[in-house]
Amino acid sequence: MSGELPPQIQNQIAQLQQLQQQAQAVITQKSQIEALLREIEVALTELERSNEDSVIYKSVGEILFKTGKSELLEELKERKDVMELRQKTMSKQEERIQGRFTQLQEQLKQSLGQMPPKGG
């Protein structure tokens, strides 16, 4: 059938679609991480404002536990560090995917440009 695309072009299109899906998944994960980071930063700010003798509770699932300010500060700072690292990793992954996407787009344009005219 002359209306079908060559396998190489079909493969390139499939790869582009797969990269789009990967990019969307990375963007979604990155957004979730950014939201968590904002929550952690708000919690840290409020915790740092509180007095040393304030009663502080930590939520673990459905249960609240009484905790100390210093240990909770330490825990939140560690979570923040982990989330920032994950955010950087997601950003790098997003850049790699975008670079590969651009490269594939160019290859596809070249492949399509080399196709013989239709109707011959």
C-alpha positions in Angstrom: 0.0 0.0 0.0 1.5 3.3 -1.1 -0.4 5.3 1.6 1.5 3.7 4.5 4.5 5.2 6.1 7.8 3.4 5.9 8.7 1.4 9.1 11.5 3.7 10.0 9.1 6.7 10.1 6.5 4.7 12.0 9.2 3.8 14.5 10.3 7.5 14.9 6.6 8.5 15.4 6.2 5.8 18.0 9.3 6.9 19.8 8.1 10.6 19.8 4.8 9.5 21.3 6.6 7.4 24.0 8.8 10.4 24.8 5.7 12.6 25.1 4.2 10.2 27.6 7.5 10.0 29.6 7.7 13.8 29.6 4.1 14.1 31.0 4.9 11.6 33.7 8.0 13.5 34.7 6.2 16.8 34.7 3.4 15.3 36.9 6.0 13.9 39.4 7.9 17.1 39.4 4.7 19.1 40.2 3.9 16.7 43.1 7.4 17.1 44.5 7.1 20.9 44.2 3.8 20.8 46.1 5.4 18.7 48.8 8.3 21.1 49.1 6.0 24.0 49.5 4.2 22.1 52.3 7.4 21.3 54.0 8.6 24.9 53.8 5.4 26.2 55.4 5.7 23.6 58.2 9.3 24.5 58.8 8.5 28.2 58.9 5.7 27.6 61.4 7.7 25.2 63.5 10.7 27.7 63.7 8.3 30.4 64.8 6.9 28.3 67.7 8.3 28.4 71.2 10.5 25.6 72.5 7.8 24.6 75.1 5.0 24.5 72.5 3.1 21.3 72.3 3.7 19.9 68.8 2.1 16.9 67.1 3.2 14.9 64.1 0.7 13.2 61.9 1.5 9.5 61.0 -1.3 8.2 58.9 -4.5 8.6 60.9 -2.7 9.1 64.2 -1.2 12.2 65.8 1.9 11.8 68.0 3.3 14.3 70.4 6.8 15.2 69.4 9.7 17.5 70.2 10.4 20.6 68.2 14.1 19.9 67.5 13.5 16.3 66.3 10.7 17.4 64.0 12.8 20.3 62.6 15.5 17.7 61.9 13.1 15.4 60.2 11.5 18.1 58.1 14.9 19.4 57.0 15.9 15.9 55.9 12.7 15.5 54.0 13.2 18.9 52.3 16.8 17.8 51.3 15.5 14.6 49.8 12.6 16.4 48.0 15.0 19.0 46.6 17.3 16.2 45.3 14.4 14.4 43.7 13.3 17.8 42.1 16.8 18.2 40.6 16.7 14.7 39.3 13.3 15.2 37.7 14.5 18.5 36.1 17.5 16.7 34.6 15.3 13.9 33.4 12.9 16.4 31.8 15.8 18.1 30.1 17.1 14.8 28.7 13.7 13.8 27.4 13.2 17.2 25.8 16.6 17.0 24.1 15.9 13.5 22.8 12.4 14.7 21.7 13.9 17.6 19.7 16.5 15.2 18.2 13.8 12.8 17.1 11.7 15.5 15.7 14.6 16.6 13.5 15.2 13.1 12.3 11.6 12.6 11.5 11.5 15.9 9.5 14.5 14.7 7.5 13.0 11.3 6.9 9.7 12.8 5.8 11.6 15.2 3.5 13.3 12.3 1.8 10.1 10.4 1.0 9.2 10.3 -2.6 6.2 12.4 -3.7 2.8 10.6 -3.3 0.9 9.5 -6.4 3.8 8.3 -8.5 
